[in-house]
């Protein structure tokens, strides 16, 4: 059954490309590197979302959409907050970012 469904594998990649290009065009100029990161997160989120939707049609597994969306939101928020921790020494920066990483990892899902 799965052998007949391989045509669906390209759909999430096409959706990801369709989100990445406009997001990059719109976000890179005003936000520079942060715009690129946000565009990548949006495109990967679209890829995951479409992949889950397609897998639902093939395998009929129940998904907890609230947890999937919460995970995407927390990952984007943590990436956005991490840019504000900037110190001259990379070791100090890593030490300063550690509580943020732990908080994001411990976020209730």
N, C-alpha and C positions, 0 to 999 in steps of 0.2 A: 504494500500500500504506500509506504513512504517513497519508494522508488518512482512512483508516478507523480509525486508532489515536489520534485526538485526544481520545477519551474518557479516555485514561490520563493526560493532562496534569494533571488535578485531583487525582490520587491523592497525589503528593508534597506538594502544598500542604496537603491535609487531614492528612497525617501530620505535617507541620511544625506545624500548628496544634494537633494532638493532643499533641505533645510540649511546645510552648511554654507552653500554658496551665497544665498541672500543674507543670511545672518552675518557672514564675514564682510560682505559688501557694506552692510548697514552699520556694523559695530566696530570694525577695525579702525576706521578713520577717527571717530570721536573718542574711543576708549583704548586704542592701540593694542597692546598685548592682552589686556583684560578683555577687550572685545573679541579677540581670537579665542581666548579660553571659554568665554560665554558661548560663542558660536559652536565650539566643539562640544561643550556640554549639551547644548540644545540639540545638536545633530545626533549625538549618541543617545540622548533620551528618546528622540524620535525613533531611532533604530531599535532600541530595546522595546519600546511601546508597540511598534508594528510587528516585531518578531514575536512578542507575546500574543498579540492578536491572531497572527497566523498560526502559531502553535496551538491556540485554543481550537481552531477549526480542524486541525489534524489529530490532536491527541486528547482533547476535551478534559484538560486538567483544571481544577478550580484555582483561580488566582486571587490573591488578596491585593486588590488594586490600591487600597489605602497605604499598605506598606511599600508597594513599588513606587508610588508617587512620593511618599514621604522620604524614601531613600534618595530619590533624584533631587528633591528640594534640599535635603540636608547636605548632599555632596556639593551642590552648587553654592549653597550658603557658606560652607566651610572653605571652598576654594576662593570665594570672594572675600571672606574675612581674613584669610591667610595673607593676602597681599598687603594688608595694613601693618603686619609685623615685619618691619625692615630695620635691621641693625647693621652696623659696619662690619662686625665680625660674624662669619657664617656659623660658628659654633654657638655664639650667643643667640643668634637668630633661631637656630634649631632648638635651643633650650627654651626660648620664649614661645616658640610655636607648639611645643610639646603639650601644654594644657589644652590648646585648641584641638590638636589631633585626638587627644584622649576624649575630650568632650564630644567630638564628632563621632568617634568610634563607639562611645557609650550611649549615643542618642537612642531613645526608645523606639524600636521599630516593631 
